[in-house]
Amino acid sequence: MSGDSKPIVSNQEGCHDGLLKRLERHLAHPFKKPIAEHTRQAFDEVNEQVKQWTGPIILDACCGVGESTKGLAEAHPDALVVGIDKSDLRIGKGLQESGQGRYILMRADLNDFWRLAWSAGWNVAAQYVLYPNPWPKSEHLGRRWHGAGVFPYILALGGELIVRSNWDIYINEFAQALSACHINAAISRYPEAGETIAPMTPFERKYWQSGHSSVQVTCSLDSYQAPDWLAAAFLESIQGK
């Protein structure tokens, strides 16, 4: 990718006024979207490999071509890194190796995958969400992960959470949603002043070459108290009720 990325343009000047009301609704009511069959099949195949793994698991959500997945596997050779993207043109299932690390790339709808991974009891050490589609129009709040019905499942899956974007509003909203769920989060520039770090993804490379800065929110999800309805809601959604 060349460094010709335009700045994000939005009709929002700050955090969305309706975020907390939407989040309250998602925390109070089950997410009933049916699980897509292609995601269920892909998950079942990958889950067999995950069940045989005894070390930590790292989830790389919205992994694109998998550059960040491979890099995380190299940086954490004791972990199994699972990269998820919705495009079938980019990735394929199966255990692969990168240096001393191991990783899996799979196509899946993350709205379904997060629920399946939680139900399967994955012991996730960390979740990376690097440069998700920002959906910058205010009417598209529900398409941002912190405004989506799957958000409680993201939190319930646990581990350390790292979300990074080149749009400050996205990160500020994510942190606001975390705070509303009684999760302490830290916002910081990435890289920090004086640091020299190689980009982790093609989009990160493109944004930096275009003069954009990155900001991230990080937190631990291990203390999150999931809603009581969550388990029952999952069973209802996969049964198509």
URBEL-V269814 format. One record per backbone hydrogen bond with DSSP energy under -0.5 kcal/mol. NH is the residue of the N-H (numbers start at 0). CO is the residue of the C=O. Records with the same first field share a line. If there is no record, write none. Layout:
# URBEL-V269814
NH=CO + CO
This chain:
# URBEL-V269814
3=1
18=15
21=17
22=18
23=19
24=20
25=21
26=22
27=23
28=24
31=29
34=236
39=35
40=36
41=37
42=38
43=39
44=40
45=41
46=42
47=43
48=44 + 45
49=45
50=46
51=47
52=49
56=122
57=79
58=125
59=57 + 81
60=58 + 127
61=83
62=59 + 83
65=62
69=65
70=66
71=67
72=68
73=69
74=70
75=71
78=75
79=55
80=78 + 101
81=57 + 79
82=80 + 103
83=59
84=105
89=86
90=86
95=102
97=100
100=97
101=78
102=95
103=80
104=91 + 93
105=82
107=84
109=107
111=108
112=108
113=109
115=111
116=112
117=113
118=114
119=115
120=117
121=116
123=121 + 156
124=56
125=56
126=159
127=58
128=161
129=60
130=128 + 163
139=136
140=137
142=139
143=139 + 140
146=143
147=144
150=147
152=149
153=149
154=150
155=151
156=152
157=153 + 154
159=124
160=218
161=126
162=216
163=128
164=214
167=165
169=166
170=166
171=167
172=168
173=169
174=170
175=171
176=172
177=173
178=174
179=175
180=176 + 177
181=178
182=177
183=181
185=217
187=215
189=213
194=191
196=194
204=200
205=201
206=202
207=203
208=204
209=205
210=207
211=206
213=189
214=164
215=187
216=162
217=185
218=160
219=183
220=158
223=220
225=223
229=226
232=228
233=229
234=230
235=231
236=232
237=233
238=234
239=236
240=235
